Amino acid sequence: MTETVGRELVARLHRVAVEFVLSEGLRVEDAVVLAEDLVAAGFTGSATVEVASLERGVIRSDAEPQIRELLAEYGIRVPVPTDEDDEYRLLLTAFGYWNLALHFFEGPFYVRIPAWEDQGPLDRTLVTLLDRRDHETSPDGRLSVEDEMRAAVRAHVPAV
């Protein structure tokens, strides 16, 4: 369904999805304002309307299921992680598919990465690309490497 939503609204949907991954967490007000804007733009799915009707100050635990449903209504599935492997897959998804900023991805990636001989193809590709990015001297060159990293994740991690 995201193909029917404008690029700016899709980017905002992805930002809300990314907030589930970030340490500071989901900002419910962002999701409510987004849902209000979606309704104003003519998108009236039941989850969209439900989130748009929430009070902006509602606590996360009360709004999280509805916000997950809102995202799912637009084809963005944010699973609830049950262990560290699930959390890592969600981090990879957020980086590869939802444009999670590299600085949020890089630290947890390095904490998790096994020794070189124990790495899988995606891990090795990302380590190699991060090294290449560190040696890039131009901002455009660094962005190009980040794009390659996102493409590598998409090639190895199925969309949720």
C-alpha positions in Angstrom: 0.0 0.0 0.0 3.0 2.4 0.4 3.0 2.9 -3.3 -0.2 4.9 -3.0 1.2 7.1 -0.3 3.4 10.0 -1.2 7.2 9.8 -0.7 7.2 12.3 2.1 4.5 10.3 4.0 6.4 7.0 3.3 9.6 8.5 4.7 7.6 9.6 7.8 6.1 6.1 8.2 9.7 4.7 8.0 10.8 7.2 10.7 8.1 6.0 13.0 9.1 2.4 12.3 12.7 3.2 13.0 11.8 4.7 16.4 10.9 1.1 17.5 14.7 0.3 17.1 16.2 3.4 18.6 17.3 3.5 22.3 15.2 6.6 23.0 12.2 4.7 21.6 8.9 5.4 20.0 7.7 9.0 20.2 3.9 8.5 20.2 3.2 12.1 19.2 5.1 11.6 15.9 2.9 8.7 15.0 -0.3 10.5 16.0 0.6 13.6 14.0 1.5 11.3 11.0 -1.8 9.5 11.3 -3.6 12.9 11.4 -1.8 13.9 8.3 -2.6 10.6 6.6 -6.3 11.1 7.4 -6.2 14.7 6.1 -4.6 13.3 2.9 -7.6 10.9 2.4 -6.2 7.7 3.9 -8.9 6.4 6.2 -7.8 2.8 7.0 -9.1 1.7 10.4 -5.7 1.7 12.1 -4.8 5.1 10.6 -8.0 6.6 12.0 -7.5 4.9 15.3 -4.0 6.3 15.8 -5.1 9.7 14.5 -7.8 9.8 17.3 -5.3 9.1 20.1 -4.2 11.9 22.4 -0.7 13.0 21.6 0.3 12.5 25.2 -0.7 8.9 25.4 2.0 6.6 26.8 3.9 4.2 24.6 2.6 1.0 26.1 -1.0 2.1 25.5 -0.4 3.2 21.9 2.2 0.7 20.6 -0.2 -2.0 19.3 -2.2 0.6 17.4 0.9 2.2 15.9 2.2 -1.2 14.8 -1.2 -1.8 13.1 -0.9 1.6 11.5 2.4 0.7 10.0 1.2 -2.7 8.9 -1.7 -1.0 7.1 1.0 0.6 4.9 3.0 -2.6 4.4 5.6 -1.9 7.2 5.7 -4.8 9.6 7.5 -4.1 12.9 7.7 -7.4 14.7 8.1 -7.5 18.5 11.6 -8.9 19.1 11.7 -11.9 21.5 15.5 -12.3 21.8 18.8 -10.7 20.7 18.7 -12.3 17.3 15.2 -10.8 16.6 16.5 -7.4 17.8 19.4 -7.6 15.4 17.2 -8.6 12.5 15.0 -5.6 13.3 18.0 -3.4 13.4 19.2 -4.7 10.0 15.7 -4.2 8.6 15.5 -0.7 9.9 18.9 0.1 8.3 18.4 -1.6 5.0 14.7 -0.8 4.3 13.7 2.1 6.5 16.9 4.3 6.2 18.0 4.1 9.9 20.9 6.5 10.1 24.3 4.8 10.0 25.4 6.1 13.4 22.5 4.3 15.0 23.3 1.1 13.2 27.1 1.0 13.4 27.6 0.7 17.2 25.2 -2.2 17.7 26.6 -3.8 14.6 30.2 -3.7 15.9 29.1 -5.0 19.3 27.4 -8.0 17.7 29.9 -8.8 15.0 31.8 -12.1 15.4 35.4 -12.7 14.7 36.3 -12.6 10.9 36.5 -16.4 10.6 33.0 -16.7 12.1 31.3 -14.1 10.0 28.7 -14.8 7.4 28.6 -13.2 4.0 26.5 -10.2 5.1 28.7 -9.5 8.1 31.9 -9.6 5.9 30.3 -7.4 3.3 29.3 -4.8 5.9 32.6 -4.9 7.7 34.4 -4.4 4.3 32.1 -1.6 3.3 32.4 0.1 6.7 36.1 0.0 6.3 35.9 1.5 2.8 33.5 4.2 4.1 36.0 5.1 6.8 38.6 5.7 4.1 36.3 7.8 1.8 37.3 11.4 1.8 34.2 12.9 0.2 30.7 13.1 1.7 29.2 11.8 -1.6 31.6 8.9 -1.5 30.6 8.0 2.0 26.9 8.2 1.1 27.5 6.0 -1.9 29.1 3.4 0.4 26.1 3.6 2.8 23.8 3.0 -0.2 25.8 -0.1 -1.0 25.5 -1.3 2.6 21.8 -0.8 2.5 21.6 -2.8 -0.7 23.7 -5.6 0.8 21.3 -5.8 3.7 18.3 -5.9 1.4 20.0 -8.7 -0.6 20.5 -10.8 2.5 17.6 -9.9 4.8 14.0 -10.4 3.5 11.6 -7.5 4.1 9.2 -8.0 7.0 
